[in-house]
Amino acid sequence: MDVLHDETGSPVSLHDEPRLLDCCSTRARIASPRPQLSLVGQRRYDRAFEPDRCKLLAAAGMILVTGGIEIASDAVLEKIDKGITVVGVIKVLQALAEARIAAHAT
């Protein structure tokens, strides 16, 4: 899945940078100083989760991201055309942790 869903609006793609920034900035302003609404996302742990983006998502109320890793083997991930690497997943999980967003991998 490539989108964020919440109860108050339409899905927002993590790759639609202007719309994502607008959505998160608006939510952060509404929720300031403490989010009253929570976001939960499900998608692949790829480079879309840069540290600054994770902080923005957290400010907007993101509390959890779930994602499928399937296997911790770069060779197998490449064979199944997953589009991620083990090192890349580790970087994403670190960025989420630094932003205080919980992660659940399957």
C-alpha distances in whole Angstrom, upper triangle without the diagonal:
4,6,9,10,14,17,19,17,14,11,11,9,10,12,14,16,19,17,15,19,20,18,18,22,23,21,23,26,26,25,28,30,27,24,25,21,18,15,12,9,6,5,7,11,12,14,13,14,17,20,21,17,17,20,20,16,19,22,19,19,16,17,14,11,10,9,10,13,15,18,20,22,21,23,21,17,19,20,17,15,13,13,14,18,19,21,18,16,19,19,16,17,21,19,18,21,23,21,22,18,18,15,15,14,14
4,7,10,14,17,18,16,13,9,8,6,7,8,10,13,15,14,12,15,17,15,16,19,20,19,21,24,24,24,26,28,26,23,24,21,18,14,13,9,8,6,8,10,10,12,10,12,15,18,18,15,15,18,17,14,17,20,18,18,15,17,15,12,12,11,12,15,17,20,21,23,22,24,22,19,20,21,18,16,14,13,14,18,19,21,17,16,19,19,15,17,20,18,17,20,22,20,21,18,18,16,16,16,16
4,6,10,13,14,12,9,6,5,4,6,9,9,12,14,12,10,13,15,12,13,17,17,16,18,21,21,21,23,25,23,20,21,17,15,11,10,7,8,7,10,12,13,14,11,12,16,18,18,14,14,17,15,12,15,17,15,15,13,15,14,11,12,12,14,17,20,23,24,26,25,27,25,22,23,25,22,20,17,17,17,21,22,23,19,18,21,20,16,18,21,18,17,20,21,19,20,16,17,16,16,17,18
4,7,10,11,10,9,5,5,6,7,11,11,13,14,11,9,12,13,10,11,14,15,13,15,18,18,17,20,22,20,16,17,14,11,8,7,5,7,9,12,13,14,16,12,12,15,17,17,13,13,15,13,10,13,14,12,12,9,12,11,10,11,12,15,18,21,24,25,27,27,29,28,24,26,28,25,23,20,19,19,22,23,24,20,19,21,20,16,17,20,17,15,18,20,17,17,14,15,15,15,17,18
4,7,8,7,7,5,7,9,11,14,14,16,17,13,12,15,15,11,12,16,15,13,16,18,17,17,20,22,20,16,16,12,10,7,7,7,9,11,15,17,18,19,16,16,19,20,20,16,16,18,16,12,14,16,12,12,10,12,12,11,13,14,17,21,23,26,27,30,30,32,30,27,29,30,27,26,23,23,23,26,26,27,24,22,24,23,20,20,23,20,18,21,22,19,19,16,16,16,17,18,19
4,6,6,7,7,9,12,14,17,16,18,18,15,13,15,15,11,12,15,13,11,14,16,14,14,17,19,17,13,12,9,8,6,7,9,12,14,18,19,21,22,19,18,21,21,21,17,17,18,16,12,14,15,11,10,10,12,12,13,15,17,20,23,26,29,30,33,33,35,33,30,32,34,30,29,26,26,26,28,29,29,26,24,26,25,22,22,24,22,19,21,22,19,19,16,17,17,18,20,22
4,6,8,10,12,15,17,20,19,21,21,17,16,18,17,13,14,17,15,12,16,17,15,14,18,20,18,14,12,9,9,9,10,12,15,18,21,23,25,26,22,22,25,25,24,21,20,21,19,16,17,17,13,12,13,14,15,16,17,20,23,26,28,32,33,36,36,39,36,33,35,37,33,32,29,29,29,32,32,33,30,28,30,29,25,25,27,25,22,24,26,22,21,19,19,20,21,23,24
4,7,10,12,15,17,20,18,19,19,15,15,16,15,11,13,15,12,10,14,15,12,13,17,19,17,14,12,9,11,10,13,14,17,20,23,24,26,26,23,22,25,25,24,21,20,21,18,16,17,16,13,12,14,16,17,18,20,22,26,29,31,34,35,38,38,40,38,35,37,39,35,34,31,31,31,34,34,35,31,29,31,30,26,27,29,26,23,26,26,23,23,20,21,22,23,26,27
4,7,9,12,15,17,15,17,16,12,12,15,13,9,12,14,12,11,15,16,14,15,18,21,20,16,15,12,13,11,13,14,16,18,22,23,24,25,21,21,23,24,23,19,20,21,18,15,17,17,13,14,14,17,18,18,20,22,25,28,30,33,35,37,36,39,37,34,35,37,33,32,29,29,29,32,33,33,30,28,30,29,26,26,28,25,23,26,27,23,23,21,22,23,24,26,27
4,7,10,13,15,13,15,15,11,11,14,13,10,13,15,14,13,17,18,17,18,21,24,22,19,18,15,15,12,14,13,15,16,20,22,22,23,19,20,23,24,23,19,20,21,18,16,18,19,15,16,15,18,18,18,19,20,23,26,28,32,33,35,34,37,35,31,33,34,31,29,27,26,27,30,31,32,28,27,29,28,25,26,28,25,23,26,27,24,24,21,23,23,23,25,26
4,7,10,12,11,13,14,10,10,13,13,10,12,15,15,14,17,19,18,19,22,24,22,19,19,15,14,11,12,10,12,13,16,18,18,19,16,17,20,21,20,17,17,19,17,14,17,18,14,15,14,17,16,15,16,17,19,23,25,28,29,31,31,33,31,27,29,30,27,25,23,22,23,26,28,28,25,23,26,25,21,23,25,22,20,24,25,22,22,19,20,20,20,21,22
4,6,9,7,9,10,7,6,10,10,8,10,13,13,13,15,17,17,18,21,23,22,18,19,16,15,12,12,10,12,12,15,16,16,17,13,14,16,18,17,14,15,17,14,12,15,16,13,14,13,16,16,14,16,17,19,22,25,27,28,30,29,32,30,26,28,29,27,24,22,21,21,24,26,26,23,22,24,23,19,21,23,20,18,22,23,20,21,18,20,19,20,21,23
4,5,5,8,10,8,7,10,12,10,12,15,16,15,17,20,20,21,23,25,24,21,22,19,17,14,13,11,11,10,12,14,13,14,10,12,14,17,16,13,14,16,14,12,16,17,15,16,14,17,16,14,15,15,17,20,22,25,26,27,26,28,27,23,24,26,23,21,19,17,18,21,23,23,20,19,22,20,17,19,21,19,17,21,22,19,21,18,20,18,20,20,21
4,6,7,10,9,6,9,12,11,11,14,16,15,16,19,20,20,22,24,23,20,22,19,17,13,13,10,11,9,11,11,10,10,6,8,11,13,13,9,11,13,12,10,14,15,13,15,13,16,15,12,14,14,16,18,21,23,24,25,24,26,25,22,23,25,23,20,17,16,16,19,20,20,17,16,19,17,14,16,18,15,14,18,19,16,18,16,17,16,18,18,20
4,6,9,9,8,10,13,13,13,16,18,18,19,22,23,23,25,27,26,23,25,22,20,17,17,14,14,12,12,13,11,10,7,10,12,15,14,11,13,16,14,13,17,18,17,19,16,19,18,16,17,16,18,19,22,24,25,26,24,26,25,22,22,24,22,19,17,15,16,19,21,21,17,17,20,18,15,18,20,17,17,21,21,19,21,19,21,19,21,21,22
4,6,6,6,9,10,11,12,14,15,16,18,20,21,22,24,26,25,23,25,22,20,17,18,15,16,14,15,16,15,14,10,13,14,17,15,12,15,17,14,14,17,18,16,18,17,20,20,18,20,19,21,23,26,28,28,29,28,30,29,25,26,28,26,23,21,19,19,23,25,24,21,21,23,21,18,21,23,19,19,23,23,20,23,21,23,22,23,24,25
4,6,5,6,8,10,10,12,14,15,16,18,20,21,22,24,24,22,24,21,20,17,18,16,17,16,17,17,15,13,10,12,12,14,12,10,13,14,12,12,16,16,15,17,16,20,20,18,20,20,23,24,27,29,29,30,28,31,30,27,27,29,28,24,22,20,20,23,25,24,20,21,23,20,17,20,21,18,18,22,21,19,21,20,22,22,24,24,26
4,6,5,6,9,10,10,12,14,15,16,18,20,21,23,24,22,24,21,21,18,20,18,20,19,20,20,19,17,13,15,15,17,14,12,15,16,13,14,17,16,15,18,18,21,22,21,23,23,26,27,31,33,33,34,32,35,34,30,31,33,31,28,26,24,24,27,29,28,24,24,26,23,21,24,24,21,21,24,23,21,23,22,25,25,27,27,30
4,5,5,6,8,10,10,12,14,15,16,18,20,22,22,20,21,19,18,16,17,16,18,18,19,20,19,18,14,15,16,18,16,13,15,16,13,13,16,16,13,16,16,20,20,19,21,22,25,27,30,32,32,34,32,35,34,30,31,33,31,28,26,24,24,27,29,28,25,24,27,24,21,23,25,21,20,24,23,20,23,21,23,23,25,26,28
4,5,5,6,8,10,11,12,14,15,16,18,20,20,17,19,17,16,13,14,13,15,15,17,17,16,15,11,12,13,15,13,9,12,13,9,9,13,13,10,13,13,16,17,16,18,19,22,24,27,29,29,31,30,32,32,28,29,31,29,26,24,22,22,24,26,25,22,21,23,21,18,20,21,17,17,20,20,17,19,17,20,20,22,23,25
4,6,5,6,8,10,10,12,14,15,16,18,18,17,19,17,17,15,17,16,18,18,19,19,18,16,13,13,13,14,11,9,11,11,8,9,12,11,10,13,13,17,18,18,21,21,25,26,30,31,31,33,31,34,34,30,31,34,32,29,26,24,24,26,27,26,23,23,24,21,19,21,21,17,17,20,19,16,19,17,20,21,24,25,28
4,6,5,6,9,10,11,12,14,15,18,18,16,18,16,17,15,18,17,20,20,22,22,21,20,16,17,17,17,14,12,14,14,10,11,14,12,10,14,15,19,20,20,23,24,27,29,32,34,34,36,35,38,37,33,34,37,34,32,29,27,27,30,31,30,26,26,27,25,22,24,24,21,20,23,22,19,21,20,23,24,26,28,30
4,6,5,6,9,10,11,12,14,17,17,14,15,13,13,12,14,14,17,18,20,21,20,20,16,16,17,18,15,12,14,14,10,9,12,11,8,11,12,16,17,17,20,21,25,27,30,33,33,35,34,37,36,32,33,36,33,31,28,26,26,29,30,29,26,25,26,24,21,23,23,20,19,22,21,18,19,18,20,21,23,25,27
4,5,5,6,9,10,10,12,14,14,11,14,12,12,10,13,13,16,17,19,19,19,18,15,14,15,15,12,9,10,10,6,6,9,7,5,8,9,13,15,15,19,20,24,26,29,31,31,33,32,36,35,31,32,35,33,30,27,26,25,27,28,27,24,23,24,22,19,20,20,17,16,18,18,14,16,14,18,19,21,23,26
4,5,5,6,9,10,10,13,14,12,15,14,14,14,17,17,20,21,23,22,22,20,17,16,16,16,13,11,13,11,7,9,11,8,7,11,12,16,18,19,22,24,27,29,33,35,34,36,35,39,38,34,35,38,36,34,31,29,28,30,31,29,26,26,26,24,21,22,22,19,18,20,19,15,18,17,20,22,25,27,30
4,5,5,6,9,10,13,13,12,13,12,14,13,17,18,21,22,25,24,24,23,20,19,20,19,16,14,16,14,11,11,13,10,8,11,13,17,19,20,23,25,29,31,34,36,37,39,38,41,40,36,38,40,38,35,33,31,30,33,33,32,29,28,29,27,24,25,25,22,20,23,22,18,20,19,22,24,26,28,31
4,5,5,6,8,11,11,8,10,9,10,10,14,15,19,20,23,23,23,23,19,18,19,18,16,14,14,13,10,9,10,8,5,7,10,13,16,17,21,23,27,29,32,34,35,37,36,40,38,35,37,39,36,34,31,30,29,31,32,31,28,27,28,26,22,23,23,20,18,20,20,16,17,16,19,21,23,26,28
4,5,5,6,8,9,7,10,10,11,12,15,16,20,21,24,23,23,22,19,18,18,17,14,13,13,11,8,9,9,5,4,7,10,13,16,18,21,24,27,29,33,35,34,37,36,40,39,35,37,40,37,35,32,31,29,31,31,30,27,26,26,24,21,22,22,19,17,19,18,14,15,15,18,20,23,26,29
4,5,5,8,10,9,11,12,14,15,18,20,24,25,27,27,27,26,23,21,21,20,17,16,16,14,11,12,12,9,8,11,14,17,20,21,25,27,31,33,36,38,38,41,40,43,43,39,41,43,41,39,36,34,33,35,35,34,31,30,30,28,25,26,25,22,21,22,21,17,18,18,22,24,27,30,33
4,6,9,9,8,9,9,12,14,17,19,23,25,28,27,28,27,24,23,23,22,20,18,18,16,13,13,13,10,9,10,14,16,19,21,25,27,31,33,36,39,39,42,41,44,43,40,41,44,41,39,36,35,34,36,36,35,32,31,31,29,27,27,27,24,22,23,23,19,19,19,22,24,27,30,32
4,6,6,4,6,7,10,12,15,18,22,24,26,26,27,26,23,21,22,21,18,17,16,14,12,12,11,8,7,8,11,13,17,19,23,25,29,31,35,37,37,40,39,43,42,38,40,43,40,38,35,34,33,34,34,33,31,29,29,27,25,24,24,22,19,21,20,16,16,16,19,22,24,27,30
3,5,6,9,11,13,15,18,20,24,26,28,27,28,27,24,22,22,20,18,17,17,14,12,13,12,8,9,10,13,15,19,21,25,27,31,33,36,38,38,41,40,44,43,40,42,44,42,40,37,35,34,35,35,34,31,30,30,28,25,25,24,22,20,21,19,16,16,17,20,23,26,29,32
4,7,9,12,14,16,19,22,25,27,29,28,29,28,26,23,23,21,19,19,17,14,14,14,12,9,10,11,14,15,19,22,25,28,32,34,37,39,38,41,41,44,44,40,43,45,43,41,38,37,35,36,35,34,32,30,30,28,26,25,24,22,20,20,19,16,16,17,20,23,26,29,32
4,6,9,11,13,16,19,23,25,27,26,28,27,25,22,23,20,19,18,17,14,14,13,11,8,9,8,12,12,16,19,23,26,29,31,34,36,36,39,39,43,42,38,41,43,41,40,36,35,33,34,34,33,30,29,28,27,24,23,23,21,18,18,18,14,14,14,17,20,23,27,30
4,5,7,10,13,16,20,22,25,24,25,25,23,20,21,19,18,17,15,13,12,11,9,8,7,5,9,10,14,16,20,23,27,29,32,34,34,37,37,41,39,36,38,41,38,37,33,33,31,32,32,31,29,27,27,25,23,22,22,20,17,18,18,14,13,13,15,18,21,24,27
4,7,10,13,17,20,23,26,26,28,28,25,23,24,23,21,20,18,17,16,14,12,11,10,8,11,11,15,18,21,24,28,30,33,35,36,39,39,42,41,38,40,42,39,38,35,34,33,35,34,34,31,29,29,28,25,24,25,23,20,20,21,17,16,15,17,20,22,25,28
4,7,10,13,17,20,23,23,25,25,22,21,22,22,20,18,17,16,14,12,11,11,8,6,9,10,12,15,18,21,25,27,30,33,33,36,37,40,38,35,37,39,36,35,32,31,30,32,32,32,29,27,28,27,23,23,24,21,18,20,20,17,16,14,16,18,20,23,25
4,7,10,14,17,20,20,22,23,20,18,20,19,19,16,14,14,13,10,9,10,8,5,6,6,9,11,14,18,21,24,26,29,29,33,33,36,34,31,34,36,33,32,28,28,27,29,28,28,26,23,24,23,20,19,21,19,15,17,18,14,13,11,12,14,16,19,21
4,7,10,13,16,16,19,19,17,15,17,17,17,14,12,13,12,9,9,10,8,6,4,6,7,9,12,15,18,21,24,26,27,30,30,33,31,28,30,32,29,28,25,25,24,26,26,26,23,21,22,21,18,17,19,17,14,16,17,14,13,10,11,13,14,17,19
4,7,10,13,14,16,18,16,14,17,17,18,15,13,14,14,10,10,13,11,9,6,6,5,6,8,11,15,17,20,23,24,27,27,30,28,25,28,29,26,25,22,22,21,23,23,24,21,18,20,20,16,15,18,16,13,15,17,14,13,10,10,10,11,13,15
4,7,10,11,13,15,13,11,15,16,17,13,12,14,14,10,11,14,12,11,8,9,6,5,6,8,12,15,18,20,21,24,24,27,25,22,24,26,23,22,18,18,18,20,20,21,18,16,18,18,14,14,17,15,12,15,17,14,14,10,10,10,10,12,14
4,7,9,12,14,13,12,16,17,19,15,14,17,17,13,15,18,16,15,11,12,8,6,5,6,9,12,14,17,19,21,21,24,22,19,21,23,19,19,15,16,15,18,18,20,17,14,17,17,13,13,17,16,13,16,18,17,16,13,12,10,9,10,11
4,6,8,11,10,10,14,16,18,15,14,17,17,14,16,19,17,17,13,14,11,7,7,5,7,10,13,15,17,19,19,21,19,16,18,20,17,15,12,12,12,15,16,17,14,12,15,15,12,13,16,15,13,16,19,17,18,14,14,11,11,10,11
4,6,9,9,9,13,16,18,15,14,18,18,16,18,21,20,19,16,16,13,9,8,5,6,7,10,13,14,15,15,17,16,12,14,16,14,12,9,9,8,11,12,14,11,9,12,13,10,11,15,14,13,16,18,18,18,15,15,11,11,9,10
4,7,8,7,10,13,15,13,12,15,16,14,16,19,19,19,15,15,12,9,8,6,7,8,11,13,13,14,14,17,16,12,15,17,15,14,10,9,7,9,10,11,8,6,9,9,6,8,11,11,10,13,15,15,16,13,13,10,10,9,11
4,5,6,9,12,14,12,12,16,16,15,17,20,20,20,17,18,15,12,12,10,11,10,14,15,14,15,14,17,16,13,14,17,15,13,10,8,6,8,10,10,7,7,10,9,7,10,12,11,12,15,16,16,18,15,16,13,14,13,14
4,5,6,10,12,10,11,14,15,14,17,19,19,20,17,19,17,14,15,13,14,14,17,18,17,18,16,19,19,15,16,19,18,15,13,10,8,10,12,11,7,8,11,9,7,11,12,10,12,15,15,15,18,16,17,15,17,16,18
4,6,9,10,8,9,12,12,12,14,17,16,17,15,17,15,12,14,13,15,15,19,20,19,21,19,22,22,18,19,22,20,17,14,12,11,13,15,14,11,11,13,11,9,12,13,11,11,15,15,14,17,15,16,15,17,16,18
4,6,8,6,6,10,10,9,12,14,14,15,12,14,13,10,12,12,14,15,18,19,19,20,19,22,22,19,20,23,21,19,16,14,12,14,14,13,10,10,11,9,6,9,10,7,8,11,12,11,13,11,13,12,14,14,17
4,6,5,6,9,10,10,12,14,15,17,14,16,15,13,16,15,18,17,21,22,20,22,20,24,24,21,22,25,24,21,18,16,14,15,16,14,10,11,12,8,7,10,10,7,9,12,11,10,14,13,15,14,17,17,20
4,5,5,6,9,10,11,12,14,15,14,15,15,14,17,17,20,19,23,24,22,24,23,26,26,23,24,28,27,25,22,19,17,17,17,15,12,13,12,9,8,10,8,5,7,10,8,7,11,11,14,14,17,18,22
4,5,5,6,9,10,11,13,15,13,15,16,16,19,19,22,22,26,27,25,27,26,29,30,26,27,31,29,27,24,21,20,20,21,18,16,16,16,13,11,13,12,8,10,12,10,9,12,13,16,17,20,21,24
4,5,5,6,9,10,11,13,11,14,14,13,16,17,20,20,24,25,24,26,25,28,28,25,26,29,27,25,22,19,18,19,20,18,15,15,16,13,11,13,13,9,9,13,11,9,12,12,15,15,18,19,22
4,5,5,6,9,10,11,9,10,11,10,14,15,18,19,22,23,23,25,24,28,27,24,25,29,27,25,21,20,18,19,19,17,15,14,14,12,9,10,10,6,6,9,8,6,9,8,11,12,15,16,20
4,5,5,6,9,10,9,11,13,13,17,18,21,22,26,27,26,28,27,31,31,27,29,32,31,29,25,23,21,22,22,20,18,17,17,14,12,13,12,8,8,10,8,5,8,9,12,14,18,19,23
4,5,5,6,9,9,12,13,14,17,19,22,23,27,29,28,30,29,33,32,29,30,33,31,29,26,24,22,24,24,23,20,19,19,17,14,15,15,11,11,13,12,8,11,11,14,16,19,21,24
4,5,5,6,5,9,10,10,14,16,19,21,24,26,26,28,28,31,30,27,29,31,29,27,24,22,21,23,23,22,19,18,18,16,13,14,14,11,9,12,12,8,10,9,12,13,16,18,21
4,5,5,5,7,9,11,14,17,20,22,25,27,26,29,29,32,32,28,30,33,31,29,26,25,23,24,24,23,20,18,18,17,14,14,14,11,9,10,10,6,7,6,10,12,16,18,21
4,5,7,10,13,14,18,20,24,26,29,31,30,33,32,36,35,32,34,36,34,32,29,28,26,27,27,26,23,22,22,20,17,17,17,14,12,14,12,9,10,10,14,16,19,22,25
4,6,9,12,13,17,19,23,25,28,31,30,33,33,36,35,31,33,36,33,32,28,27,26,28,28,27,24,22,23,21,18,18,19,16,14,16,15,11,12,11,14,16,19,22,25
4,6,9,12,15,18,22,24,27,29,29,32,32,35,34,31,33,36,33,32,28,27,26,27,27,27,24,22,22,21,18,17,18,16,13,14,15,11,11,9,12,14,17,20,23
4,6,8,11,14,18,20,23,25,25,28,28,32,30,27,29,32,29,28,24,24,22,24,23,23,21,18,19,18,15,14,15,13,10,12,13,9,9,7,9,11,13,16,19
4,7,10,14,17,19,22,24,24,28,28,31,30,27,30,32,29,28,25,24,23,24,23,23,21,18,18,18,15,13,15,13,10,11,12,9,8,5,6,9,11,14,17
4,7,10,14,16,19,21,21,24,25,28,26,24,26,28,26,25,21,22,20,21,20,21,18,15,16,16,13,11,14,13,9,10,13,11,9,5,5,6,8,11,14
4,7,10,12,15,18,18,21,22,25,23,20,23,25,22,21,18,18,16,18,17,18,16,13,14,14,11,10,13,12,8,11,13,12,11,7,6,5,6,8,11
4,7,10,12,15,16,19,20,23,21,18,21,22,20,19,16,16,15,17,16,17,15,12,14,15,12,11,14,14,11,13,16,15,14,10,8,6,5,6,8
4,6,9,12,13,16,17,19,17,14,17,19,16,16,12,13,12,13,13,15,13,10,12,14,11,10,14,14,12,14,17,17,16,13,11,8,6,5,6
4,6,9,11,13,14,16,14,11,14,16,13,13,10,12,10,12,12,15,13,10,13,15,13,12,16,17,15,17,20,20,20,16,14,11,9,6,5
4,6,7,10,11,13,11,8,12,13,11,12,8,10,8,9,9,12,11,8,11,13,12,11,15,16,15,17,20,20,20,17,15,12,10,6,6
4,7,9,11,12,9,8,12,12,10,12,9,12,11,11,11,14,14,11,14,17,15,15,18,20,19,20,23,24,24,21,18,15,12,8,6
4,6,8,10,7,7,11,11,10,12,10,13,11,10,9,13,13,11,13,16,16,15,18,20,20,21,24,25,24,22,20,16,14,10,9
4,7,9,8,8,11,13,12,14,11,13,10,8,6,9,11,9,10,14,14,14,16,18,18,19,22,23,23,21,19,16,14,11,11
4,5,5,6,9,10,11,12,11,12,10,8,7,10,12,11,12,15,16,16,18,21,21,22,24,26,26,25,23,19,18,14,14
4,6,5,6,9,10,10,10,10,8,6,6,9,10,11,12,14,16,16,18,20,21,22,24,26,27,25,24,20,20,16,16
4,6,5,6,9,10,10,12,11,9,10,12,14,14,16,18,19,20,22,24,25,26,28,30,30,28,27,24,22,19,18
4,5,5,6,8,9,11,11,10,10,14,15,14,16,19,19,20,22,24,24,26,28,29,30,28,26,22,20,17,15
4,6,5,6,5,7,7,7,8,12,12,11,14,16,16,17,20,21,21,23,25,26,27,25,23,20,18,15,14
4,5,5,6,7,8,8,11,13,13,14,16,18,18,20,22,23,24,26,28,28,30,27,26,23,22,18,17
4,5,8,10,11,11,14,16,16,17,19,21,21,23,25,26,27,29,31,32,32,30,29,25,23,20,18
4,5,9,10,12,14,17,16,16,19,21,20,21,24,25,25,27,30,30,31,28,26,23,21,17,16
4,6,8,10,13,16,14,15,18,19,18,20,23,23,24,26,28,28,30,27,26,22,21,18,17
4,6,8,11,13,12,11,15,16,15,17,20,20,20,23,25,25,26,23,22,19,17,14,13
4,7,10,12,10,11,14,14,14,16,19,18,19,22,23,24,25,22,22,19,18,16,16
4,7,8,6,7,10,11,10,13,15,15,16,19,20,21,22,20,20,16,16,13,14
4,5,5,6,9,10,11,12,14,15,17,18,20,21,22,21,20,17,17,14,15
4,5,5,6,9,10,11,12,14,15,16,18,20,21,19,18,15,15,12,13
4,5,5,6,9,10,11,12,14,15,17,19,20,19,19,16,17,14,16
4,5,5,6,9,10,11,12,14,15,17,18,17,17,14,16,14,16
4,5,5,6,9,10,11,12,14,15,16,15,14,11,12,10,12
4,5,5,6,9,10,10,12,14,15,14,14,11,13,11,14
4,5,5,6,9,10,11,12,14,14,14,12,14,14,17
4,5,5,6,9,10,11,12,11,11,10,12,11,15
4,5,5,6,9,10,10,9,9,7,9,9,13
4,5,5,6,9,10,10,10,10,13,13,17
4,5,5,6,9,9,10,10,14,14,18
4,5,5,6,5,7,7,11,12,16
4,5,5,6,7,8,11,13,17
4,5,8,10,11,15,17,21
4,6,9,11,15,17,21
4,6,9,13,16,19
4,6,10,13,16
4,7,10,14
4,7,10
4,7
4
